[in-house]
Amino acid sequence: MRFGRHRFGDDASLMMAIVNRTPDSFFDQGATWAEDAAFARVAEVVAQGAEIVDIGGIKAAPGVEIGPAEEKARVVDFVARVREHFPEVVISVDTWRAEVGAAVCEAGADLLNDAWGGADPELVDVAASYDVGIVCTHTGGATPRTRPYRVEYDDVMASVLRDTVGYAERALAAGVARESILIDPAHDFGKNTFHSLEVTRRLGEMVETGWPVLVSLSNKDFVGESLGLPVGQRLTGTLAATSVCALAGARVYRVHQVVETRETVDMVASIAGRRAPLRAIRGIQ
């Protein structure tokens, strides 16, 4: 995988830490809305080993309309600040707008995380122009910042594969480097809980396409509804879903809790035989 000038081996699993430049995010309720608080969050997750920070200026849920100018005001200068102080980290920006994508790439972003499945078709051209990565998600054609309502699929994974692989191929045709493209089933986006559980169970089908898979599972509603737990009490369920995706071969994990997710992914990799234990003396000495 390559995002901007950052390269990773074929066996690398990456932690993408969430940094919300919003006053109303569902998980942290605006804890990193202030720029200095957001910067402290970046410093914290980098120290914890996150290879990627994912900066977002608009919450995914419905709410106050945020236009391109306001979105840029929230993220562009912040991206430049992070780029200056943390040259080793991959900077991702969670946006579906090509206009915002171009501005953050000018400021130093390495990856465009399009959570809304190509709602702005020009975003792939921006990624190609700046030689950065792009995340190709499945939303079932949902309008940005809308909640799913009575969504139906004949086969949800067939829809996920068709849309994400199609998006990836469109990005490739636009000039985005193959190693810079990720596909993401986008749990909860355009899906009910049963759909998200099914794509988790069948994630191996995405891995088999050959495109590296990103999953964004952290504290999602499908976890909360499965266990009957509110936001803030979903870590155990999130890590269970993470284990399933890790065993299937997901490569990038968009997370709130970096340390716990890294330990989970590493443990699964050791069980699967893809990673050697860091210490193995039991029964030997």
C-alpha positions in Angstrom: 0.0 0.0 0.0 1.1 3.5 -0.7 -0.5 6.8 0.4 1.4 9.8 -0.9 5.0 9.2 0.0 4.2 6.6 2.7 4.7 3.0 1.8 3.7 -0.2 3.7 4.5 -3.8 3.1 2.0 -6.4 1.8 1.6 -7.9 5.3 1.1 -4.6 7.1 -2.1 -3.9 9.2 -2.6 -0.2 9.8 -4.4 1.7 12.5 -6.4 4.8 11.2 -7.2 7.0 14.3 -10.2 9.2 14.1 -9.8 12.9 14.8 -13.0 14.9 14.6 -12.9 18.6 13.9 -16.6 18.8 14.7 -18.6 20.1 17.7 -21.2 17.3 17.5 -19.5 14.0 16.7 -21.5 11.0 17.9 -18.6 9.4 19.9 -16.6 12.2 21.6 -19.4 14.8 21.6 -17.0 17.6 20.4 -14.0 16.7 22.6 -11.6 17.5 19.7 -13.6 20.4 18.2 -11.0 23.0 19.5 -7.9 22.9 17.3 -5.5 22.5 20.2 -7.6 19.6 21.5 -7.6 18.0 18.1 -3.8 18.5 17.8 -3.3 16.9 21.2 -5.4 13.9 20.0 -3.1 13.6 17.0 -0.1 13.6 19.2 -1.6 11.0 21.5 -2.6 8.5 18.7 0.7 8.9 16.9 2.5 8.1 20.2 0.2 5.0 20.5 1.4 3.8 17.1 -1.3 4.9 14.7 0.0 5.0 11.2 -2.8 7.1 9.8 -4.9 9.9 11.3 -8.3 10.5 9.7 -9.4 14.1 10.1 -13.1 14.9 9.5 -14.9 18.3 9.5 -18.5 17.1 9.2 -20.2 14.4 11.2 -21.8 11.6 9.2 -25.3 11.9 10.8 -27.9 14.5 9.8 -27.5 17.9 11.3 -26.7 21.5 10.5 -25.7 22.0 6.9 -22.0 22.5 6.5 -20.9 23.9 3.2 -17.6 23.5 1.5 -16.2 26.8 2.8 -16.9 25.9 6.4 -15.6 22.3 5.9 -12.4 23.7 4.6 -12.1 26.2 7.4 -12.3 23.3 9.8 -9.7 21.0 8.2 -7.3 22.6 5.8 -5.1 24.7 8.1 -5.3 21.8 10.6 -4.0 19.4 8.0 -1.1 21.8 7.3 -0.3 21.9 11.0 -0.3 18.2 11.4 1.8 17.8 8.3 4.5 20.1 9.7 4.7 18.5 13.1 4.2 14.8 12.2 5.8 14.2 8.8 5.9 10.5 9.4 2.1 10.0 9.8 -0.3 9.4 6.9 -2.9 12.2 6.9 -6.3 11.1 5.7 -9.3 13.5 5.4 -12.8 12.3 5.6 -14.6 14.2 2.9 -16.8 13.4 -0.1 -16.3 16.8 -1.8 -13.7 17.2 -4.6 -13.3 20.9 -3.7 -12.4 20.1 -0.1 -10.2 17.2 -1.3 -8.1 19.4 -3.5 -7.6 22.0 -0.7 -6.5 19.4 1.9 -4.1 17.8 -0.7 -2.5 21.2 -1.2 -2.1 21.3 2.6 -0.4 17.9 2.8 -3.1 15.2 2.9 -2.1 11.7 1.7 -5.4 9.9 1.6 -9.0 10.9 0.8 -11.6 8.9 2.8 -14.8 9.1 0.8 -17.4 7.8 3.3 -20.2 8.5 0.8 -19.4 6.2 -2.0 -18.5 8.6 -4.8 -21.3 11.1 -4.3 -18.9 13.7 -5.9 -17.6 11.9 -9.0 -14.7 14.3 -9.4 -13.0 13.2 -6.1 -11.2 10.4 -8.0 -9.7 13.1 -10.3 -8.4 15.0 -7.3 -6.8 11.9 -5.9 -5.2 11.1 -9.2 -4.0 14.7 -9.7 -2.3 14.8 -6.3 -1.1 11.2 -6.4 -2.8 10.4 -3.1 -4.9 7.5 -1.9 -8.6 7.1 -1.9 -11.1 5.0 0.1 -13.9 3.6 -2.0 -17.0 2.8 0.1 -20.4 1.3 -0.3 -23.5 3.2 0.7 -26.1 1.8 -1.5 -26.4 5.1 -3.2 -27.3 7.0 -0.1 -27.3 10.8 -0.1 -24.5 12.1 2.2 -25.5 12.7 5.8 -28.7 10.7 5.7 -29.7 7.7 7.8 -30.8 4.4 6.2 -34.6 3.8 6.2 -36.0 0.4 5.2 -33.1 -0.3 2.9 -33.3 -3.7 1.1 -30.8 -5.7 -0.8 -31.3 -9.0 -2.6 -27.7 -9.7 -1.6 -26.0 -7.0 0.4 -22.5 -8.4 -0.2 -23.1 -8.6 -3.9 -24.0 -4.9 -3.8 -21.0 -4.1 -1.7 -18.7 -5.9 -4.1 -20.2 -4.3 -7.2 -20.1 -0.8 -5.9 -16.7 -0.8 -4.2 -14.8 -2.7 -6.9 -16.6 -0.5 -9.5 -15.5 2.6 -7.6 -11.9 1.3 -7.3 -11.8 0.5 -11.0 -13.1 4.0 -11.8 -10.3 5.5 -9.6 -7.7 3.4 -11.3 -9.0 4.5 -14.7 -8.8 8.1 -13.6 -5.1 7.7 -12.8 -5.0 6.8 -9.1 -2.2 4.3 -8.4 -3.5 0.8 -7.8 -1.5 0.5 -4.5 -3.2 3.7 -3.3 -6.8 2.4 -3.5 -8.7 0.9 -0.5 -12.2 -0.6 -0.5 -14.6 -0.3 2.5 -18.0 -2.0 3.1 -18.9 1.1 5.2 -20.7 -0.6 8.1 -24.0 1.2 9.0 -23.9 3.5 5.9 -26.9 2.6 3.8 -27.4 -0.5 5.9 -29.4 -1.8 8.8 -27.8 -3.9 11.6 -28.5 -7.2 9.8 -26.7 -5.9 6.7 -23.7 -4.8 8.7 -23.5 -8.1 10.5 -23.7 -10.0 7.2 -20.9 -7.9 5.5 -18.8 -8.6 8.6 -19.4 -12.3 8.4 -18.7 -12.3 4.7 -15.7 -9.9 4.6 -13.5 -12.5 3.2 -15.3 -12.0 -0.1 -14.0 -8.5 -0.3 -10.5 -9.5 0.6 -10.6 -12.1 -2.2 -11.0 -9.3 -4.8 -7.4 -8.4 -4.2 -8.1 -4.8 -3.2 -6.9 -4.0 0.3 -9.9 -3.7 2.7 -10.5 -0.9 5.2 -13.1 -1.4 8.0 -14.7 1.3 10.1 -16.3 -0.6 13.0 -15.5 1.5 16.0 -18.6 2.0 18.3 -20.9 1.7 15.3 -24.7 1.3 15.8 -24.7 -2.3 14.5 -22.5 -3.1 17.5 -24.7 -1.2 19.9 -27.9 -2.7 18.6 -26.5 -6.2 18.6 -25.5 -5.9 22.3 -28.1 -3.4 23.5 -25.4 -0.9 24.5 -25.1 2.9 24.1 -22.2 4.8 22.5 -19.3 4.7 24.9 -19.9 1.1 26.0 -19.3 -0.7 22.7 -15.5 -1.4 22.9 -15.8 -5.2 23.6 -18.3 -5.6 20.7 -16.2 -3.5 18.4 -13.1 -5.7 19.2 -15.1 -8.8 18.5 -16.1 -7.5 15.1 -12.5 -6.4 14.6 -11.3 -10.0 15.3 -13.7 -11.4 12.6 -12.5 -8.8 10.1 -8.8 -9.3 11.0 -9.1 -13.1 10.5 -10.7 -12.5 7.1 -7.8 -10.3 6.1 -8.8 -6.6 6.5 -5.8 -4.4 6.2 -6.8 -0.9 7.7 -8.9 -0.3 10.8 -10.5 3.1 11.4 -10.7 3.4 15.2 -11.3 5.5 18.3 -9.2 3.2 20.5 -5.8 2.6 18.9 -4.0 0.4 21.5 -6.9 -2.0 22.1 -7.5 -2.5 18.4 -3.8 -3.0 17.6 -3.5 -5.7 20.3 -6.6 -7.4 18.9 -5.4 -7.3 15.3 -1.9 -8.5 16.3 -3.3 -11.4 18.3 -5.5 -12.5 15.5 -2.6 -12.3 13.1 -0.6 -14.5 15.4 -3.4 -17.1 15.7 -3.7 -17.1 11.9 0.0 -17.7 11.6 0.6 -14.4 9.8 2.7 -12.9 12.7 5.2 -14.4 15.0 4.7 -14.0 18.8 7.0 -11.3 20.2 8.2 -13.7 22.9 7.9 -17.5 22.9 9.8 -19.2 25.7 7.0 -21.2 27.3 7.9 -24.9 27.3 11.2 -24.0 25.8 13.3 -22.7 28.7 
